[in-house]
Amino acid sequence: MLERGLATLDVRLTRQAQSAADVAGELYDLPGLTSVIHPSLPDHPDHHLAQELLPRGSSLIGLVVEGGSRGAVDFASALALVSVPRH
């Protein structure tokens, strides 16, 4: 199982990074967020550098929520797990 996991690691990381970029793009104009931080977004300060250094992309997304700490707690409390069926 470990060998199979290592053999598919590159594909899984690439897909995970693409999914994160898609999510970041969808969240970009969402009301209640001050900003979305992901290197795939053109307004990210290191966008061009990230394209060079992270050819697969990045799976990390940062969010700045309106309302300070209270807004962040409310946002996190409202999150739900979404399951997408595989085709």
C-alpha positions in Angstrom: 0.0 0.0 0.0 2.9 2.3 0.8 4.4 1.8 -2.6 1.1 2.5 -4.3 0.6 5.6 -2.3 4.0 6.9 -3.3 3.4 6.1 -6.9 0.3 8.2 -7.0 1.5 11.0 -4.7 2.4 13.4 -7.6 -1.0 13.1 -9.1 -2.8 13.5 -5.8 -0.8 16.6 -4.8 -1.4 18.2 -8.2 -5.1 17.6 -8.0 -5.2 18.8 -4.4 -3.4 22.0 -5.4 -5.8 22.6 -8.3 -8.8 22.1 -6.1 -7.4 24.6 -3.6 -6.9 27.1 -6.4 -10.5 26.5 -7.6 -11.9 27.0 -4.1 -9.8 30.2 -3.6 -11.2 31.6 -6.9 -14.8 30.8 -5.8 -14.2 32.4 -2.4 -12.6 35.5 -3.8 -15.7 37.7 -4.0 -17.6 36.1 -1.1 -19.3 38.7 1.2 -18.0 38.5 4.7 -14.4 37.9 3.7 -11.9 40.8 3.7 -9.4 38.8 1.6 -8.5 35.3 0.3 -4.8 34.5 0.3 -3.6 31.9 -2.2 -0.6 32.2 -4.6 -2.7 31.3 -7.6 -4.6 34.6 -7.3 -3.2 37.4 -9.4 -3.3 39.9 -6.5 -1.2 37.7 -4.2 2.1 39.5 -3.6 4.2 36.5 -4.5 2.0 35.3 -7.4 4.8 35.3 -10.0 7.4 33.8 -7.6 4.9 31.0 -6.6 4.3 30.1 -10.3 8.1 29.5 -10.6 8.7 27.8 -7.3 5.4 25.9 -6.9 4.8 24.4 -10.3 2.0 22.1 -8.9 0.5 25.0 -6.9 -0.3 25.2 -3.3 -3.1 23.5 -1.3 -3.1 26.1 1.5 -5.7 28.9 1.5 -5.8 31.8 3.9 -8.9 33.7 4.7 -9.3 37.1 6.4 -12.9 37.3 7.8 -14.8 40.5 8.5 -15.5 41.1 12.2 -12.2 40.3 13.7 -11.9 37.4 16.2 -15.6 37.2 16.7 -16.2 37.0 12.9 -13.6 34.3 12.6 -15.2 32.2 15.4 -18.6 32.6 13.8 -17.3 31.7 10.4 -15.5 28.6 11.7 -18.5 27.5 13.7 -20.7 27.7 10.6 -18.4 25.5 8.5 -19.8 22.1 7.4 -18.1 19.2 5.7 -19.0 19.0 2.0 -18.7 15.6 0.2 -18.5 15.6 -3.5 -19.4 12.3 -5.2 -16.7 10.9 -7.5 -17.5 10.2 -11.1 
